[in-house]
């Protein structure tokens, strides 16, 4: 995933609203989001069929987890997608944050930017060989692969989404901005490109989550509502 926008505690009844494009090698196998049993949690998430992990998901405790790869020269012996899966077994965003810190003590990972959010807390966890954990304030936050080289893209997406009047408006804006080619929000290449797009609404405690998924580049592939809701 290369573009991950999260509106945290901006909209009433939807504390976590997510708009994301996943960019990946075109030949890497994956399956769309469905309800999964991971640990003691029910999780709605897609699956990377090569390594067995995922790049984003939401669990029955209302915890959202999403990752972008960070472009640094850092090898990892364990898939970053498995770390996302570990975090989706957490009872809260704070619990997921603690799990990341523990995982980095026991495994090596390539660089990543990881968003952990529920109704109570939201964190950006950055790993480039050094760990940085930022507690997010309410607002729209955009995470890309490289916060320096891709700052213009992140600023563009944030500006397009930040003025949304409500969650419905946020998702309407997201459907447009996720198709943008001028800022490489949507990428088309011979072997690499935007493989899928997702819109996720995590509701208040007990309200579950709604997910719309495009299994291909947005603009060319319609979003379909995922029936299995956590």
MOLIN-V301895 format. One record per residue. RES is the residue in one letter. PSI is psi in whole degrees, -180 to 180 (NA if undefined). OMEGA is omega in radians with two decimals (none if undefined). NEAR is the number of other C-alpha atoms within 8 Angstrom. Layout:
RES PSI OMEGA NEAR
RES PSI OMEGA NEAR
//
This chain:
X 135 -3.08 12
X -16 3.10 13
X 120 -3.10 14
X 110 3.13 15
X 130 -3.11 13
X 122 2.98 11
X 110 -3.05 14
X 125 3.14 15
X 44 3.07 11
X -38 -3.00 10
X 136 3.10 10
X 135 3.09 7
X -4 3.06 6
X 79 -3.07 13
X -25 3.12 15
X 115 3.06 15
X 130 -2.99 13
X 138 2.99 12
X 126 -2.99 14
X 143 2.93 13
X 137 3.06 16
X 120 3.05 11
X 132 -3.03 12
X 164 3.02 10
X 134 -3.02 8
X -25 -3.10 8
X 0 -3.11 5
X 122 -3.03 9
X 143 3.09 7
X 163 3.08 9
X 149 -3.09 8
X 170 3.12 9
X 140 2.98 10
X 170 -3.14 10
X 129 -3.10 11
X 154 3.07 8
X 104 3.13 8
X 118 -3.05 10
X -132 3.11 5
X 12 -3.03 6
X 148 2.88 12
X 129 -3.01 11
X 134 3.00 15
X 114 -3.03 14
X 152 2.91 13
X 176 -3.13 13
X 134 2.98 12
X 111 -3.04 14
X -10 3.11 10
X -46 -3.09 7
X -13 3.06 8
X -1 3.14 9
X -153 3.12 14
X 170 3.11 13
X -12 3.07 13
X 161 3.10 11
X 173 3.07 13
X 140 -3.09 15
X 179 -3.05 14
X -2 2.99 10
X 3 3.14 10
X 21 3.14 16
X 123 3.02 15
X 139 3.07 16
X 132 3.08 14
X 147 -3.05 12
X 148 2.88 13
X 144 3.07 15
X 141 3.11 11
X 129 -3.02 12
X 84 3.08 8
X 159 -3.13 7
X 84 -3.05 6
X 118 -3.14 9
X 154 3.08 8
X 138 -3.13 9
X -14 3.14 8
X 141 -3.13 8
X 136 3.07 10
X -30 3.11 10
X -29 3.07 12
X -31 3.05 12
X -41 3.07 11
X -44 3.12 15
X -43 3.09 11
X -44 -3.10 10
X -30 3.13 12
X -5 3.02 16
X 2 -3.07 12
X 157 3.13 13
X -15 -3.12 8
X 168 3.07 11
X -38 3.11 16
X -40 3.07 8
X -42 3.11 9
X -40 3.08 15
X -45 3.13 12
X -36 3.12 8
X -37 3.10 11
X -46 -3.12 10
X -40 3.10 8
X -42 -3.12 8
X -37 -3.13 9
X -18 3.08 9
X -19 -3.03 7
X -16 -3.13 6
X 159 3.01 9
X 139 -3.12 10
X 148 2.93 12
X 170 -3.05 15
X 148 3.13 15
X 161 2.94 14
X 124 -2.99 15
X 127 3.07 12
X 130 3.11 12
X 124 -3.06 15
X 140 2.91 15
X -169 -3.08 14
X -24 -3.04 11
X -37 -3.01 6
X 157 3.03 10
X 140 -3.09 15
X 147 2.90 14
X 119 3.14 12
X 119 -3.11 13
X 134 -3.13 12
X 116 3.07 12
X 28 -2.96 11
X -23 2.98 6
X 144 -3.09 6
X 130 3.04 8
X 127 3.13 7
X 121 -3.14 8
X 127 3.02 7
X 123 -3.06 8
X 142 3.02 8
X 161 3.04 6
X 137 -3.12 8
X -175 3.10 9
X 126 -3.12 12
X 133 -3.11 9
X 126 -3.12 12
X 130 3.10 12
X -160 3.13 12
X -47 -3.09 13
X 111 -3.05 9
X -17 3.13 9
X -58 -3.08 5
X -26 -3.11 6
X 25 -3.11 10
X -36 -3.13 9
X -41 3.10 8
X -46 -3.13 10
X -42 3.13 13
X -39 3.13 9
X -49 -3.12 9
X -44 3.14 11
X -44 -3.12 12
X -37 -3.13 8
X -30 -3.03 9
X -24 -2.94 11
X -24 -3.09 8
X 10 -3.08 6
X 137 -3.10 9
X -31 -3.14 6
X -178 -3.07 8
X -38 3.12 10
X -42 3.11 6
X -39 3.09 9
X -47 -3.10 11
X -33 3.05 10
X -44 3.10 8
X -40 -3.11 11
X -39 3.13 11
X -33 3.11 9
X -49 -3.02 8
X -29 -3.13 10
X -10 3.06 13
X -1 -3.04 11
X 133 3.10 10
X -23 -3.09 8
X -33 3.14 5
X 14 3.12 8
X 34 3.00 8
X -40 3.02 14
X 127 -2.97 13
X 136 3.07 10
X 121 3.10 7
X 174 -3.13 6
X -42 -3.08 5
X -6 -3.03 7
X 142 3.11 11
X -171 3.13 13
X 112 -3.06 14
X -31 -3.09 12
X 168 3.14 13
X 148 -3.07 17
X 143 2.98 13
X 124 -3.05 13
X 130 3.06 11
X 115 3.08 11
X 121 -3.01 16
X -180 3.11 13
X 165 -3.09 11
X 127 3.14 8
X -7 -3.09 7
X -6 3.10 7
X -161 -3.09 12
X 150 3.03 12
X 143 -3.06 10
X 131 3.00 11
X 132 -2.97 11
X 131 3.01 14
X 114 -3.08 13
X 59 -3.11 10
X -179 -3.12 10
X 132 3.08 13
X 148 -3.03 14
X -33 3.06 6
X -24 -3.05 6
X 126 -3.13 9
X 149 3.01 7
X 136 3.08 11
X 138 3.13 7
X 134 3.09 8
X 126 -3.03 11
X -37 -3.08 4
X 103 -3.11 7
X 137 3.12 10
X NA none 11
//
